Amino acid sequence: MRVDWVAGWRGIRKQPVWLLNHTAQSVTYLRRQLYAYASTDEGIDEYQTASNAFADGIAASSVIEPGGRLQIDDYSMSFDGDFVSNRRVILLIDGARSEWFTSISKLGGYLWDEALHGLHALKKVKDL
């Protein structure tokens, strides 16, 4: 079972954030949550947000078929300093809700793991 989170990370423009379904079954996106923080000259900046398929206006298209993708947000990592973004999504898979997590880090303006090229695997945290 593999579901990925794709976040654009180049430039100052916002990039789409996609959920990619690399499984053999349908996956339904229900909810997302973001907690991010960055180092600045003045200290630490924090940012939090949460939303769901209905509030995002994508509830009618929130089922992601095998091999499919769904844009659930847009994103910019234009900040040049150290930055960590922790993202959680709630998915419905085979009739069961579960929470999934990924963390995206930058150090000195560069992705911590550049080999990912914006592709970050979601890890299952728990069943709900």
Residue pairs with C-beta under 8 A, 6 or more apart in sequence:
1 23
1 93
1 124
2 22
2 23
2 121
3 19
3 20
3 21
3 22
3 23
3 27
3 91
3 100
3 121
3 122
4 19
4 20
4 22
4 119
4 120
4 121
4 122
5 17
5 18
5 19
5 20
5 87
5 89
5 102
5 119
5 120
5 121
5 122
6 16
6 17
6 18
6 19
6 20
6 69
6 118
6 119
6 120
7 15
7 17
7 75
7 77
7 85
7 104
7 118
7 120
8 14
8 15
8 16
8 17
8 75
8 76
8 118
9 15
9 75
9 77
9 104
9 106
9 111
9 118
11 76
11 78
12 76
12 78
13 76
14 74
14 75
14 76
15 74
15 75
15 76
16 71
16 73
16 74
16 75
17 71
17 72
17 73
17 74
17 75
18 69
18 70
18 71
18 72
19 27
19 29
19 64
19 69
19 70
19 72
19 89
20 64
20 68
20 69
20 119
21 27
21 64
21 65
21 66
21 67
21 68
21 69
22 66
22 67
23 66
23 93
24 66
25 66
25 93
25 94
26 63
26 64
26 65
26 66
26 93
27 63
27 64
27 91
27 92
27 93
28 62
28 63
28 64
28 91
28 92
28 93
29 53
29 58
29 62
29 64
29 70
29 72
29 89
29 91
30 52
30 53
30 62
30 89
30 90
30 91
30 92
30 97
31 50
31 51
31 52
31 53
31 89
31 90
32 50
32 51
32 52
32 72
32 73
32 87
32 88
32 89
32 90
33 48
33 49
33 50
33 87
33 88
33 89
34 47
34 48
34 49
34 50
34 73
34 85
34 86
34 87
34 88
35 46
35 47
35 48
35 85
35 86
36 46
36 47
36 48
36 83
36 84
36 85
36 86
37 44
37 45
37 46
37 47
37 83
37 84
38 44
38 45
38 79
38 81
38 82
38 83
38 84
39 81
39 82
39 83
40 81
51 73
53 59
53 62
53 72
56 72
56 73
58 70
58 71
58 72
61 70
62 70
64 70
72 89
77 83
77 85
77 104
77 106
77 111
79 106
79 109
80 108
80 109
81 106
81 108
81 109
82 106
82 107
82 108
83 105
83 106
84 103
84 104
84 105
84 106
85 103
85 104
85 105
86 101
86 102
86 103
87 101
87 102
87 103
87 104
88 99
88 100
88 101
88 125
89 99
89 100
89 122
90 97
90 98
90 99
90 100
90 128
91 97
91 98
91 100
96 127
96 128
97 127
97 128
98 124
98 125
98 126
98 127
98 128
99 124
99 125
99 126
99 127
99 128
100 122
100 123
100 124
100 125
101 122
101 123
101 125
102 120
102 121
102 122
102 123
103 120
104 111
104 120
105 111
105 112
105 113
106 112
